[in-house]
Amino acid sequence: MRILLMAAVVPLLIASSPGPDVVVPVAQTRAFVDDASGLPANADADDPAIWVHPRSARQSVVLGTLKEGGLAAFDLAGRTLGTYPAPLPPTPEAKPGRFNNVDVLGRVPVGGRSRDLAFVSDRGRDRIRVYEIDGRGAAAGAAVVRDVTDPGARPVFSSSEEEVDDQHTAYGLAAGFVGRTPVVVTNRRSETRVALLRVTAGPGGSVGTAVVSTLDLPSSFPLPDGTTWTPCGEPGEGPQLEGMVVDSEHGVLYAAQEDVGIWRVPLRATGFGRPALIDKVRSFGVPQSYDPETEECSVSGADPGFGGRHLTADAEGLTVGDDYLIASSQGDSRFVAYERSGRNSYVGEFVVGAGRGNDSVEHSDGAHLVTADLGPAYPEGLLVVHDGERTPVVGDLPTTGFAYVSWEDVLDELD
């Protein structure tokens, strides 16, 4: 009887093993189509940022990048307030502007006054574009942001316009303060380089950025068995980073290397400290090979067991708030929470499921969290995440967008 009872119970326990906690969006933006027929054209949603209105929290604004579709502004109900196109190419042969990541800083001292600014990585042109945010625009139906980029802005990583067209350009981006100094951090597409930039005043009230220091993270890794592992990729391309966040309170940059894991890097106004890898993706150390015919990597050996337990590649969007670091585990559409200080220990995880008339979130790239009271829908704060598979599609074209999650709902699950 005892053996039979165990035989009956074990399958039940396996079947009912707990999965990740589920939270449901409060709102979502409209869907965007990465196609010339879309409005705006070739709009592929990627990364959000939240600007908190200094006097009226309910008039706060969510910004989102749309690749060649430029930059979009939304209200707290997900309604579109405006779209702002990426710049045209300087010549017909050159690459057009392609906005990848965005972050915001309030009360930035530049040009003799404090300004609320949004910084955008233009991966098409290898520039950092700067927008001034005007909360009055949201209330009056006017432009919420205006482009104040220094007209003399130079490429971040490229030495020439010809090199810009190779597209090893500014990719992920984060902004923050080191002490009282505003800084912008960006990384390079298809490379492991990270650049620290200072904010500069340009002519006529424009705003620019200038590289202060760079850091090259590893492209290959020694393993406990004495071998060395290099993440698989196309020839000539390194294991790139994208998602980043500046933890201004603790003077730290967190950076997600997509096929590797999450780095914690001490940050100073003049440069970077020694990086530490705080978590690895599950596939870390797994042998892979590149197939030039399919242009994809495939597993070519046994898993040696050196990977992490919580992240499924790609490791993507990062954001911080309260006592947490939140990371997008893009490969399995989960969000993983870590302690924000100390050892960055694992806390828990959640998924964003469908409900309240809103879509679930899959394969999320970017995320941004603010913990201010933004009204009845977001009393503890707002987490906005990119949705890589918006449902339904438009015709046979896939769509993307952004989802709004109450931080109170997330805290209820993490606690």
C-alpha positions in Angstrom: 0.0 0.0 0.0 2.8 2.4 0.8 4.5 1.8 -2.5 1.3 2.1 -4.4 0.4 5.3 -2.7 3.8 6.8 -3.6 3.5 5.7 -7.1 0.1 7.5 -7.3 1.2 10.7 -5.6 4.5 11.3 -7.4 3.0 12.0 -10.8 0.5 14.4 -9.2 3.3 16.3 -7.5 5.2 16.6 -10.8 2.1 17.7 -12.7 1.3 20.4 -10.1 4.9 21.8 -9.7 4.6 25.5 -9.4 5.5 27.7 -12.4 6.4 31.4 -12.4 4.0 33.9 -10.9 1.7 35.7 -13.4 0.9 39.4 -13.5 -1.6 40.9 -15.9 -1.1 44.3 -17.8 -3.2 47.2 -16.7 -2.9 48.8 -20.2 -1.0 48.4 -23.5 -0.1 50.6 -26.4 -1.3 50.1 -29.9 0.5 47.5 -32.0 3.2 48.5 -34.5 4.2 46.9 -37.8 7.8 46.6 -39.0 6.7 47.1 -42.7 6.6 50.0 -45.2 2.8 49.8 -45.0 2.8 50.6 -41.3 2.1 54.0 -39.8 4.7 55.0 -39.0 6.5 52.9 -41.6 9.0 50.2 -40.5 8.1 50.6 -36.8 9.4 47.8 -34.6 8.8 48.6 -30.9 11.9 47.9 -28.8 12.6 49.8 -25.6 10.5 52.0 -23.2 11.4 54.7 -20.7 9.1 56.5 -18.2 9.2 60.2 -17.6 7.5 61.2 -14.3 5.9 64.6 -14.5 7.3 66.7 -11.6 4.1 68.4 -10.7 1.3 66.1 -11.9 2.1 62.4 -11.8 -1.0 61.4 -13.8 0.4 63.4 -16.7 3.6 61.3 -16.8 4.7 60.0 -20.2 6.0 56.7 -21.5 8.5 56.9 -24.4 9.2 54.0 -26.7 11.6 53.4 -29.6 10.2 52.1 -32.9 13.5 51.5 -34.8 13.1 53.2 -38.2 9.7 54.4 -37.0 11.5 56.8 -34.6 10.3 57.6 -31.1 6.8 57.5 -29.7 5.1 59.1 -26.7 2.2 57.5 -24.8 0.1 58.5 -21.8 -0.5 56.3 -18.8 -3.5 54.6 -20.5 -1.3 53.6 -23.4 -2.8 56.1 -25.8 -0.4 57.5 -28.4 0.5 61.2 -27.8 2.8 61.6 -30.8 5.4 59.9 -32.9 8.7 61.6 -33.9 10.6 60.2 -36.9 14.2 59.0 -37.0 16.5 61.3 -39.0 16.8 60.7 -42.7 20.2 59.4 -44.1 22.6 62.1 -45.2 23.0 60.5 -48.6 20.7 58.0 -50.5 23.4 55.3 -50.0 23.7 55.8 -46.2 21.8 54.0 -43.5 18.7 55.8 -42.2 18.2 56.6 -38.5 17.1 53.5 -36.5 16.2 54.1 -32.8 17.2 51.3 -30.5 17.1 52.2 -26.8 15.9 55.2 -24.8 16.3 56.4 -21.3 15.3 59.6 -19.4 16.9 61.9 -16.9 15.1 64.7 -15.0 16.6 68.0 -14.0 19.8 67.7 -16.0 22.0 70.8 -15.5 23.1 71.7 -19.0 23.3 75.0 -20.9 22.7 77.1 -17.8 19.4 75.5 -16.7 17.9 72.2 -15.5 16.2 70.2 -18.2 14.3 67.0 -18.5 15.9 65.0 -21.3 15.5 61.7 -23.2 18.6 60.1 -24.7 18.2 57.7 -27.6 20.7 55.4 -29.3 20.5 55.8 -33.0 22.0 52.5 -34.2 21.4 53.5 -37.8 23.6 56.6 -37.6 25.8 55.7 -34.6 24.8 58.8 -32.7 23.1 59.6 -29.3 20.1 61.8 -30.0 18.7 64.0 -27.3 15.1 65.1 -26.8 13.8 67.7 -24.4 10.6 66.6 -22.7 7.8 69.2 -22.2 5.0 68.0 -19.9 2.8 70.8 -21.1 2.7 69.2 -24.5 0.9 66.1 -23.2 -1.9 68.2 -21.7 -2.3 70.6 -24.6 -2.0 68.1 -27.5 1.2 69.6 -28.6 4.6 67.9 -29.1 5.7 66.1 -25.9 9.4 66.0 -27.0 11.5 68.1 -29.3 14.9 67.1 -30.8 17.6 69.2 -29.2 20.6 67.1 -30.5 23.8 69.0 -31.1 23.9 69.5 -34.9 27.6 68.6 -34.7 27.1 65.3 -33.0 29.7 62.8 -34.0 29.5 59.0 -34.2 30.0 57.3 -30.9 32.1 54.3 -32.1 32.7 54.8 -35.8 35.7 56.7 -37.1 34.0 57.6 -40.4 30.6 57.6 -42.1 31.7 54.6 -44.1 32.3 52.7 -40.9 28.8 53.8 -39.7 27.3 51.9 -42.6 29.0 48.7 -41.3 26.5 49.0 -38.4 28.8 48.2 -35.5 27.1 51.2 -33.9 25.5 52.5 -30.7 23.0 49.9 -29.6 21.9 49.5 -26.0 21.7 52.7 -23.8 21.2 53.7 -20.2 21.4 57.1 -18.4 21.8 58.1 -14.8 23.7 60.2 -12.3 27.0 59.4 -10.7 26.9 61.7 -7.7 25.6 64.9 -9.3 27.1 64.2 -12.7 24.7 63.1 -15.5 26.1 60.2 -17.6 25.0 58.2 -20.6 26.2 54.6 -21.2 25.9 52.9 -24.5 27.3 49.7 -26.0 28.3 48.7 -29.5 26.3 46.4 -31.7 28.1 43.1 -32.5 30.9 44.0 -30.2 31.7 43.8 -26.4 32.6 47.5 -26.0 30.7 49.8 -23.6 31.2 53.6 -23.6 30.7 56.1 -20.9 29.6 59.6 -22.1 29.2 62.9 -20.4 26.4 65.3 -21.3 27.6 68.5 -23.1 26.0 71.9 -24.0 25.9 72.5 -27.7 25.2 75.7 -29.7 21.8 77.4 -29.6 20.5 75.4 -26.6 21.3 72.0 -28.1 22.6 69.1 -26.1 25.4 66.6 -27.0 27.4 63.8 -25.5 31.1 63.1 -25.5 32.9 59.8 -24.8 34.8 59.8 -21.5 35.9 56.1 -21.2 35.4 52.7 -22.7 35.3 49.2 -21.4 35.7 45.9 -23.3 34.0 43.0 -21.7 35.2 39.4 -22.5 34.4 37.6 -25.7 35.6 34.2 -24.5 35.4 32.6 -21.0 37.6 30.0 -19.1 35.5 27.1 -17.9 36.0 25.1 -14.7 37.1 22.0 -16.7 40.1 23.9 -18.1 38.6 24.7 -21.5 37.7 28.0 -23.0 34.2 28.8 -24.3 33.3 31.4 -26.9 29.6 32.2 -27.6 28.6 31.3 -31.1 27.9 34.1 -33.6 28.3 35.1 -37.2 31.9 35.5 -38.3 33.3 38.9 -37.4 30.7 39.5 -34.7 31.3 39.2 -30.9 28.9 38.4 -28.1 27.1 41.7 -27.9 25.4 43.5 -25.1 22.1 45.5 -25.2 20.0 45.9 -22.1 21.5 48.1 -19.4 20.5 50.2 -16.4 22.4 52.7 -14.3 21.7 52.2 -10.6 22.4 55.8 -9.5 21.8 55.1 -5.9 24.6 52.5 -5.7 26.9 53.8 -8.4 26.6 50.7 -10.5 26.0 49.8 -14.1 24.2 46.5 -14.8 24.7 45.3 -18.4 23.2 42.2 -20.1 25.5 40.4 -22.5 22.9 38.5 -24.5 24.4 35.0 -24.8 26.5 35.3 -21.6 24.6 36.8 -18.6 24.4 39.9 -16.4 27.4 42.0 -15.5 27.7 44.3 -12.5 30.2 47.2 -13.1 31.1 49.9 -10.6 30.6 53.3 -12.2 32.4 56.5 -11.8 32.0 59.8 -13.6 35.4 59.2 -15.2 35.2 55.5 -16.0 34.4 52.0 -15.1 35.4 49.7 -12.3 36.1 46.0 -12.4 33.2 44.1 -13.9 31.7 41.0 -12.2 29.4 38.4 -13.8 26.5 38.1 -11.3 24.4 35.5 -13.3 24.8 33.4 -16.4 22.4 32.2 -19.0 21.5 28.5 -18.9 23.4 27.9 -22.2 26.7 29.4 -20.9 29.5 27.0 -21.8 27.4 24.9 -24.2 29.3 24.0 -27.4 27.7 25.5 -30.5 28.6 25.9 -34.2 27.6 28.4 -36.8 25.9 27.2 -40.0 26.6 29.7 -42.9 23.7 28.2 -44.9 21.0 28.8 -42.2 23.0 31.7 -40.7 22.1 30.2 -37.3 24.0 28.6 -34.4 23.2 25.1 -33.2 24.3 22.9 -30.3 27.3 20.8 -31.2 28.1 19.0 -27.9 26.9 18.1 -24.5 26.0 20.7 -21.9 28.8 20.7 -19.4 26.6 22.2 -16.7 28.3 25.5 -16.2 25.4 27.7 -17.0 23.0 29.6 -14.6 19.5 28.5 -13.5 17.3 31.5 -14.2 18.1 33.2 -17.5 17.3 31.7 -20.9 19.3 33.5 -23.7 19.0 36.2 -24.7 19.5 38.1 -21.4 17.9 41.4 -22.3 16.2 44.4 -20.7 17.3 45.5 -17.2 15.7 47.9 -14.8 15.9 48.7 -11.0 13.4 49.8 -8.4 12.9 49.5 -4.6 15.2 46.6 -3.6 15.1 44.8 -6.9 17.0 44.4 -10.2 14.6 43.1 -12.9 15.9 41.2 -16.0 14.2 40.0 -19.1 14.8 36.3 -19.8 13.9 36.7 -23.4 14.3 33.1 -24.5 11.5 31.9 -22.2 9.5 35.1 -21.9 10.1 35.4 -18.1 11.2 38.3 -15.9 13.7 37.5 -13.2 14.2 39.5 -10.0 17.4 39.8 -8.1 18.5 41.7 -4.9 19.5 45.1 -6.0 22.4 45.4 -3.6 24.8 43.0 -1.8 25.3 39.7 -3.7 22.5 40.3 -6.2 20.9 37.0 -5.1 18.0 35.6 -7.0 14.6 36.5 -5.5 11.9 35.2 -7.9 10.4 35.4 -11.3 7.2 36.2 -13.1 5.5 36.3 -16.5 3.2 38.9 -17.9 0.0 37.0 -18.9 -3.1 38.0 -20.9 -6.0 39.6 -19.1 -8.1 42.8 -18.7 -8.5 42.8 -22.5 -4.7 43.0 -22.9 -2.2 40.7 -24.6 0.4 38.6 -22.8 4.1 39.5 -23.2 6.6 37.4 -25.1 10.3 37.7 -25.9 10.6 41.1 -24.2 13.6 43.3 -25.1 13.4 46.4 -22.9 11.9 47.3 -19.6 11.7 50.4 -17.3 10.4 50.8 -13.8 9.5 53.8 -11.7 8.3 53.4 -8.1 6.5 56.8 -7.8 2.7 56.9 -7.1 1.3 57.5 -10.6 -2.4 57.4 -9.6 -5.0 54.7 -8.8 -3.8 52.3 -11.5 -0.2 52.5 -10.4 -0.1 53.4 -6.6 3.3 51.8 -6.0 4.7 52.5 -9.5 4.7 51.4 -13.1 6.7 48.7 -14.9 6.6 49.1 -18.7 7.9 46.2 -20.8 8.4 45.6 -24.5 6.1 43.0 -26.1 7.9 41.1 -28.9 4.8 39.2 -30.1 1.7 41.3 -30.0 -1.5 39.4 -30.8 -3.3 39.6 -33.1 -1.0 40.2 -36.0 -1.9 42.7 -38.8 -2.7 40.5 -41.8 0.3 38.2 -42.1 2.7 40.8 -40.5 3.9 40.3 -36.9 3.4 43.2 -34.5 5.1 44.6 -31.4 4.2 47.0 -28.7 4.5 47.9 -25.0 2.6 46.6 -21.9 2.0 48.5 -18.6 2.2 46.5 -15.4 1.3 47.8 -12.0 4.4 47.5 -9.8 2.1 46.7 -6.9 1.0 43.5 -8.6 4.6 42.5 -9.1 5.4 43.2 -5.5 2.5 41.0 -4.4 4.0 38.1 -6.3 7.6 38.7 -5.4 6.7 39.0 -1.7 
